[in-house]
Amino acid sequence: MTYTAAAGLGVLVAVLIDVFVLRSRIVLGRVFWCTYPIIFGFQLLSNGVLTGRGVVLYNPDDILGIRLVYAPIEDLAFGFALIVVTLSLWVRLSAASPPGPDRSGPPAPPR
C-alpha cells in the first residue's frame, strides 16, 4: 500500500468513526471548520521544519509529489485524520463522563 492510499484510507476511516461510530459529528459542524485552519497552520509549520530540513524523508514512488511548505499532501491528510479522531474521542468521552465538582468559586467554609 502506498503512502497516498494509506492517507486516503486514514481520512475516510476517521470521518466514518466521527460520524457513524462515535457520533460526535465534529466534521459536520461549523466550529471545527472555523478552528481547523489554526491547527493546519501549526501542522504546516512543524511538517515544514521536519521535511524541509531532511529529518523526515519520503520515497518519491510512494507519494503523489504534491507538497505544501515542504510537506507532502499525504502528511496533511494523516494530520487531519489524527485530529478528527482525537477530537471525536474527546467529545464522546467528555459527554459520557460524570460532571466534576463546580470550581467556579472558592470552596465553602467548613461547618
C-alpha positions as CSV (number, residue, x, y, z in Angstrom):
1,M,0.0,0.0,0.0
2,T,1.4,3.4,-0.9
3,Y,1.6,6.3,1.5
4,T,-1.1,8.0,-0.7
5,A,-3.5,5.2,-0.4
6,A,-2.9,4.9,3.4
7,A,-3.5,8.6,3.9
8,G,-6.8,8.5,1.9
9,L,-7.9,5.4,3.9
10,G,-7.0,7.2,7.1
11,V,-9.1,10.2,6.3
12,L,-12.0,8.0,5.3
13,V,-11.8,5.9,8.4
14,A,-11.5,9.0,10.6
15,V,-14.6,10.6,9.1
16,L,-16.6,7.3,9.4
17,I,-15.6,6.9,13.0
18,D,-16.6,10.5,13.8
19,V,-19.9,10.5,12.0
20,F,-21.1,6.9,12.4
21,V,-19.2,5.1,15.2
22,L,-18.7,7.8,17.9
23,R,-21.5,10.0,16.5
24,S,-19.7,13.2,17.7
25,R,-20.1,14.6,14.2
26,I,-17.4,17.2,14.6
27,V,-16.7,17.3,10.9
28,L,-20.3,18.3,10.3
29,G,-20.1,21.4,12.5
30,R,-19.0,25.0,11.8
31,V,-16.8,25.2,14.9
32,F,-14.4,22.5,13.6
33,W,-14.0,24.1,10.2
34,C,-13.6,27.6,11.7
35,T,-10.8,26.4,14.0
36,Y,-9.1,23.8,11.8
37,P,-7.1,26.5,10.0
38,I,-5.3,27.2,13.2
39,I,-4.3,23.5,13.6
40,F,-3.5,23.3,9.9
41,G,-1.1,26.3,10.2
42,F,0.9,24.7,13.1
43,Q,0.9,21.4,11.2
44,L,2.4,23.1,8.2
45,L,5.0,24.7,10.4
46,S,6.1,21.5,12.1
47,N,5.9,19.4,9.0
48,G,7.8,22.1,7.1
49,V,10.6,22.0,9.6
50,L,10.9,18.3,9.7
51,T,10.7,17.7,5.9
52,G,12.4,20.9,4.9
53,R,15.5,20.1,7.0
54,G,15.6,16.5,5.9
55,V,14.7,15.0,9.3
56,V,11.9,13.0,7.6
57,L,12.3,11.7,4.0
58,Y,9.8,10.1,1.7
59,N,10.2,7.6,-1.1
60,P,9.1,9.6,-4.2
61,D,7.5,6.5,-5.6
62,D,5.1,6.3,-2.6
63,I,3.8,9.8,-2.6
64,L,1.9,12.0,-5.2
65,G,4.7,14.6,-5.1
66,I,2.4,17.5,-4.3
67,R,3.9,19.4,-1.4
68,L,2.8,22.4,0.6
69,V,5.6,24.1,2.5
70,Y,7.8,21.0,2.1
71,A,5.1,18.7,3.5
72,P,3.7,16.0,1.2
73,I,-0.1,16.3,0.8
74,E,-0.4,12.9,2.3
75,D,1.1,14.1,5.6
76,L,-1.6,16.8,5.8
77,A,-4.2,14.1,5.2
78,F,-2.8,12.0,8.1
79,G,-2.8,15.0,10.3
80,F,-6.4,15.7,9.5
81,A,-7.3,12.1,10.3
82,L,-5.4,12.3,13.6
83,I,-7.1,15.5,14.7
84,V,-10.6,14.3,13.7
85,V,-10.3,11.0,15.7
86,T,-8.7,12.7,18.7
87,L,-11.4,15.4,18.9
88,S,-14.2,12.9,18.3
89,L,-13.0,10.7,21.1
90,W,-12.6,13.8,23.4
91,V,-16.1,15.0,22.6
92,R,-17.6,11.5,23.1
93,L,-15.7,10.7,26.3
94,S,-16.5,14.2,27.7
95,A,-20.2,13.6,27.2
96,A,-20.0,10.2,28.8
97,S,-18.1,11.2,31.9
98,P,-20.0,12.5,35.0
99,P,-19.6,16.2,35.7
100,G,-16.9,17.2,38.1
101,P,-17.2,19.5,41.1
102,D,-18.1,23.1,40.4
103,R,-14.8,25.0,40.5
104,S,-16.2,28.4,39.6
105,G,-15.5,29.9,43.0
106,P,-13.8,29.4,46.3
107,P,-14.7,26.3,48.3
108,A,-17.4,26.7,51.0
109,P,-16.0,27.1,54.5
110,P,-16.2,24.0,56.7
111,R,-19.1,23.8,59.2
